[in-house]
Amino acid sequence: MRIRLLPPLAALALAACAAAPDHPAPDSHAPLVTPNHDPLAAIRAAGAREESVIDVTPLRDPGLAAWQDAAHADERAGRYAEAAAKLDRALEYNPESPELLQDRAEIAVRLKDYATAERLALRSWSLGPKLGPLCARNWQTVVEMRELAGDTAGAATALQWVARCHVPGVPRY
């Protein structure tokens, strides 16, 4: 009786393998992308909605501003590699500019260089005001990169830091 059951069980096991969908095994290094989610839009929205009383904006160096403006134009035109090159050039002259570092981090997101994006955003935060819109963009970049990496705990921690970028104003009646 045992001998009779073996062939049907083997056939059933083979049939189950053949019926399994032909999907590749998930790659642990591949980013987890949420459909219809634009991480860069979320990063920029975090800075735009930050209505903190404190918004530290240093004076812009006209030479560096020209590189930055040209990079923004390249980004709008979809020339991300050119935008990155322009920001890299500006960073050669001012490697400790928090705004330039964050702009370059955002271009790294466009180029799908997520490790660089996170590293630059954290560097920008370490040199920046730690409050206001730039701070929110820095930490939202980390949130997005952690989510893309499938690190929900890291994303949740970074999201708490986004909230710390806001300083409420004094109510005026």
C-alpha positions in Angstrom: 0.0 0.0 0.0 2.9 2.3 0.7 4.3 1.7 -2.7 1.0 2.6 -4.4 0.7 6.0 -2.5 4.2 7.1 -3.4 3.7 7.7 -7.1 0.5 9.7 -6.6 2.2 11.8 -3.9 5.2 12.4 -6.1 2.9 13.3 -9.0 1.0 15.7 -6.7 4.2 17.4 -5.5 5.4 17.8 -9.1 2.1 19.2 -10.2 2.2 21.8 -7.3 5.7 22.9 -8.4 4.5 23.2 -12.0 1.4 25.2 -11.0 3.5 27.7 -9.0 3.7 31.1 -10.7 6.9 31.8 -12.4 8.0 34.9 -10.4 11.7 35.6 -9.7 12.7 35.4 -6.1 12.8 38.8 -4.4 16.2 40.3 -4.3 17.1 41.5 -0.8 19.1 44.4 -2.3 16.4 45.6 -4.7 14.5 48.7 -3.5 10.8 48.2 -2.6 8.9 50.7 -4.6 5.4 51.6 -3.8 3.3 52.0 -7.0 2.3 55.5 -7.8 4.6 57.0 -5.1 7.1 59.7 -6.1 9.7 59.9 -3.3 11.0 63.2 -4.6 7.6 64.7 -4.5 7.2 63.6 -0.9 10.6 65.1 0.0 9.8 68.4 -1.6 6.4 68.5 -0.1 7.8 68.0 3.4 9.9 71.2 2.9 7.0 73.1 1.3 4.5 72.3 4.1 6.9 73.2 6.9 5.6 76.4 8.3 8.0 76.8 11.1 8.7 80.2 12.5 12.3 79.5 11.9 13.5 79.4 8.4 17.3 79.9 8.1 18.2 80.9 4.6 21.8 82.0 4.1 22.7 84.6 1.5 23.4 82.9 -1.9 26.8 83.2 -3.5 26.0 84.5 -7.0 28.5 82.1 -8.6 27.2 79.1 -6.8 23.6 80.2 -7.4 24.3 80.1 -11.1 25.4 76.5 -10.9 22.4 75.7 -8.7 19.9 77.4 -11.1 21.4 75.7 -14.1 21.1 72.3 -12.3 17.4 73.0 -11.5 16.9 73.8 -15.2 18.6 70.6 -16.2 16.4 68.7 -13.7 13.2 70.2 -15.1 14.3 69.2 -18.6 15.0 65.6 -17.4 18.8 65.9 -17.7 19.5 64.4 -14.3 23.2 63.4 -15.0 23.9 67.0 -16.2 22.2 68.4 -13.1 24.2 66.2 -10.9 27.4 67.3 -12.6 26.6 70.9 -12.1 25.8 70.5 -8.4 29.0 68.4 -8.0 30.9 71.3 -9.5 29.2 73.8 -7.1 30.0 71.5 -4.2 33.7 71.6 -5.2 33.7 75.3 -4.3 31.4 75.0 -1.3 31.4 71.4 0.0 29.7 72.4 3.3 26.6 74.1 1.8 23.5 72.4 3.3 21.3 73.6 0.5 23.6 72.3 -2.3 24.0 69.0 -0.5 20.3 68.5 -0.3 19.7 69.5 -3.9 22.4 67.0 -4.9 20.7 64.4 -2.7 17.4 65.0 -4.5 19.1 64.5 -7.9 20.6 61.3 -6.5 17.0 60.1 -5.9 16.2 60.9 -9.6 19.3 58.9 -10.6 18.1 56.0 -8.3 21.4 56.3 -6.3 19.6 55.9 -3.0 22.6 55.3 -0.8 24.2 58.6 -2.0 20.9 60.4 -1.5 20.6 59.4 2.1 24.3 60.1 2.8 24.1 63.6 1.3 20.8 64.4 3.1 22.3 63.5 6.5 25.4 65.5 5.7 23.2 68.5 4.8 21.3 68.1 8.0 24.5 67.9 10.1 25.7 71.2 8.6 22.3 72.9 8.3 20.0 74.7 10.7 18.2 71.6 12.0 14.9 73.4 11.9 12.6 74.5 9.1 12.0 73.4 5.5 15.6 72.3 4.7 15.6 70.1 7.9 12.2 68.6 6.8 13.6 67.8 3.3 16.7 66.2 4.8 14.8 63.9 7.1 12.0 63.1 4.5 14.8 62.0 2.2 15.9 59.6 4.9 12.3 58.4 5.3 11.9 57.8 1.6 15.3 56.0 1.3 14.6 53.8 4.3 11.1 52.9 2.9 12.7 52.1 -0.5 15.1 49.8 1.3 12.3 48.1 3.1 13.5 49.4 6.5 10.2 50.3 8.1 11.7 50.8 11.5 14.4 53.2 10.1 11.7 55.1 8.2 9.5 55.4 11.3 12.5 56.8 13.2 13.3 59.3 10.5 9.7 60.4 10.3 10.0 61.4 14.0 12.9 63.5 13.1 10.8 65.2 10.3 8.4 66.3 13.1 11.3 67.8 15.1 12.1 70.2 12.3 8.9 72.1 13.0 8.9 74.8 15.7 5.4 76.3 16.2 5.0 80.0 16.2 3.6 82.1 19.0 -0.1 82.6 18.5 -0.8 86.2 17.7 -4.4 87.4 18.3 
